Structure formats: C-alpha cells, structure tokens
Amino acid sequence: MEKSRRPLFIIFLLFLSGIVAAKEFNPDGYGSIADYLNSIYGPDDNAGLTAFPVLKIPMGGRSEGMAGAFSAVSDDISFIEYNPAGSAMLSNSELALFHNNWIADTKIEGAAYASRYKDFGFAAGAKWLYTPFTEYNMYGERVSKGYYSEGVATLNVSYNFLRSYYFSGLSVGANLKGAFRLVPDYSDADDMGNNQGKLIPGSGRSQSTAMAMVDLGVLTRFDFLKPYKSRDRNTSAALVVRNLGPPAMDEPLPTEVTAALAYKPLRPLLFSFDFSLPMNFTDFALSEKPYWAFGIAGEITSFLSMRTGLMGKAGNVRIAIGSAINLEKISLEVNYTLDLLTQILPLNRVSLGVRLDLGDQGRKARTERVNELYLAGLEAYSVSDYETAQGCWEEALRLDPHFNPAKEGLSIINKTLDVEERIRDMQRLLF
C-alpha cells in the first residue's frame, strides 16, 4: 500500500472498529448503534407525511455510501439525485445501472446516463421501487396479489457560466421529474374489520397517482488551503432545491432545500457536508425537522476506493459504508446502510452498482495539447520569436477559448511590439 494513502486506510479501520464497539450500548447487540444515535435526536412527529417515498431512497453508488452528503461533490452520475447542476462539470460521460435490496422484499432498480458538451450538461435517469402486495381474507385465502410500486423518471440539463482558467465557473441546473404510484385493487371489509375477500374494482386506481416536479441547483468549485498541485479544484459549494411541485392527492411532496460543502485536504481524501431543510408546502408547521449528512471518501489504491457517512436525522439516523473497484472503463460499487429500518439479513440494505466510463469526448487530449502549445509559445517568446509564440497561443485559444494564460501571453506580445515600435519611432526622430 502506498505510504501516502495509509492514513486513509487507518481512518476507515477506526470507523469500522467504532461501529463494532458501539454494539456494547445494547446487550442485544443489533440495532444498538441506530438506537443510541436516535436517542440523541429524538423522534420526528412529522415524518412520513409526504408522498412518493421513492424520491428519498437512493438508487445506490458513491453518494449512498457517503450517506447522501453529495450535493457539493456531484462529480459522478450520482449527481442526478442530489444536484442537477452537476452534469455541466462532469469529466466523463457515464452510464450506470443500480440494484438496491432495501427492506424486507422491497427492491429498487435504477439506471442513469449523463454527458457534457463544452459547458452544457445533460442527463436522464429512472428508478423503480416495487414490493409484493398480497392480501388474504378472514379464512386465510389469497384474494389479491401483485406489486405496490413507485417510480420516478428524470430529465436533466445544466450550464456552466463564467468558466475560465482561473475559475471553474458557476453551474446552474434543473431536473424535470415525473413520479407515479401504482396500487393493486384490494378487497372490502365488514363493520368489524374482517376481510370479506371481494375485490373492490378500481380501489387500487383510486390510490394510484402521478405528479411532476422540478429540482434546481447551483454548484461552484474553487481552491482553498490546497497543499498539493492539481488543476482540479479542492473545494466546492452547492445550493439545491429538490422535489418542488404541487401536492399529489393532498399529500405534499418531500420538498427540501440543501446547502452543502465539500473539501479535499489531500488529493485522495474527500470530506463533504450537507444540511437540509424539509418544507411541507401544504402546512409549514408539519415540516420535518432539519437534518444533516457527513461523508468521507478516499482512494485506498489506484483501483480501490472506499466511502462512509453518517446522516443525522431525527427518527432515522443512518450510517453507510461502501466500496468500489475501479477498472479502466468500469466501476463496480457496493454499499451497506444501517438505520432503524435495517434487519439482520444477508443482503438487506445492500445496493450494487455498475458504472461505465464512456470517455471524455477528447477533453483530456485537448487540454494536454493546449498545455503543449502554451509551453511552446513561452519557449518561443523567451528568445523573442514573437511570431511563433503568437501562433502557438492563438492555436491554444482556438482549442480552448477559456485558456486565460494564452490570452495574457498575446496581450504581452502586443504590448511588447507596441513598445518596440515606439522605441523605433524615437530612434528615427533622434537620428
């Protein structure tokens, strides 16, 4: 293991040992961590009053392993659930598939694609939650079956404004989302509550619904207390509004406003923090309590990365841990989540993901060529070959109009030529 990355490995070992040690809070062992943390925050009487729980359950990926502290990170396809501004700053185009074993027999399938053309980003994604719906009458006979399901489809666009060599820009994005809920028909009951076993035609349809909503987000990146050399910025900040829309069947959407920061004190180590304020637009007094999420991610080796996170939410504190194997063009990801909903089952609350790197559309090669042209221009300028320097820097700007050092070099050449012309004019006047 590389020496520079050993501290990261130690951090994750300490986190895991803390989880194991925390079991001593409860003699029964299981659930003691979540029970202990939830005892600090207490319950939230307004929890569960919003529609479409699928909107609050992550598909998977790196963001889930960081307990949702991802709004300011947004550097891979997980951005589509956390900050719509992320697509305009993606390095590479990505395609991802996710499977999440949530609780009991409930599962979530997800897929997403994202790409970028210059400063314009776009993406599309969908996820589907489903759980068996089985009903028995008072005699134990099955009278209804099928699946309760919810889903959401997302279309994303974003644009990065004011980007330059010295400033990563201010990315502004929006998601247009459509969500649905499908409920199978169910049977009737007598005055005593006994199931009579007769399906009510259209009963499921009366509980099914659909609704449109939007996400809005901004994202910027900059350098702050950066102890290493890199063109990538080590700090990012974000502000996001998620699930903004009208109620569905008199049930409010899980709208929330999130402010977030992310910071890389070292090249392979990332810290992130999200603070979220839920808002119930049908009755603000029924809004859930504010909550936060803190995440850590690190590259243990060139092919292995790990992440962990803690969500501090009243009534449902969440601990997550995950890992990814990163090959040349594919990443295999797995996460495990512990909270009050979790049960001890081999694959309960485990999500799996496959993320495909579809390339950067030549951006890296173009950046390297721009750097070569700039250095060649500097070399020519140092020997007063202004014509060659000007040609190199003009070509660099043709490839990347935002490359400010080339603009500055051309400005210096123009000033130098202007000064030389003035000197020649003075010499002609004197002699």
Secondary structure, DSSP 8 states (H G I E B T S, - for coil): --GGGHHHHHHHHHHHHHHHHHGGGSTT-TTHHHHHHHHHH---TTTT-SS-GGGGS---SHHHHTTT--TTT--STTHHHH-GGGGGG-SS-EEEEEEEE-STT-EEEEEEEEEEETTEEEEEEEEEEEEE--EE-TTS-EEE--EEEEEEEEEEEEEEES--SS---EEEEEEEEEEEEE----EEE-TT--EEEEE-TTHHHHH-EEEEEEEEEEEEEE--S--S--SS-SEEEEEEEEEES--BTTB---EEEEEEEEEEEETTEEEEEEEEEEE-TT-GGG----EEEEEEEEESSSSEEEEEEEEE-TT--EEEEEEEEE-SSEEEEEEEEESTT----TTTTEEEEEEEE---TTHHHHHHHHHHHHHHHHHHHHTT-HHHHHHHHHHHHHH-TT-HHHHHHHHHHHHHHHHHHHHHHHHHHH-
